């Protein structure tokens, strides 16, 4: 319904507006049923890889990268520790070698005989030592020594 001048209702204009509303863009009437076909819902597209699987794959790849990098860091730490331990081992071997050479030098006959004659007044024996055996029965009779166990 359209209102004319002075508040009067113009029914012809109201019919014309309803008439115009029935036309579609190209000007043909729509009618009771639409002349176009109603499309049914399309079947969903089945993706080969779902979004969840892709995200899961990315997280797995990221976790693998983190594990790989942490493994490399651990290997580097261990290799530096091995180098430090090898250097310490070489140092200890050198100290042992030096101590062994000092023992060999100080336990030589020339050094010991010189110290024995100078500091203690000892001199080498002119006669060779004599071997003798102890008669344990006689020593026991005299009460000097107990008989050793055989």
PyMOL commands that set and color helices and strands:
alter all, ss='L'
color gray80, all
select helices_A, chain A and resi 5-7+11-21+51-106+109-119+136-142
alter helices_A, ss='H'
color red, helices_A
select strands_A, chain A and resi 2-3+9-10
alter strands_A, ss='S'
color yellow, strands_A
deselect
rebuild
show_as cartoon
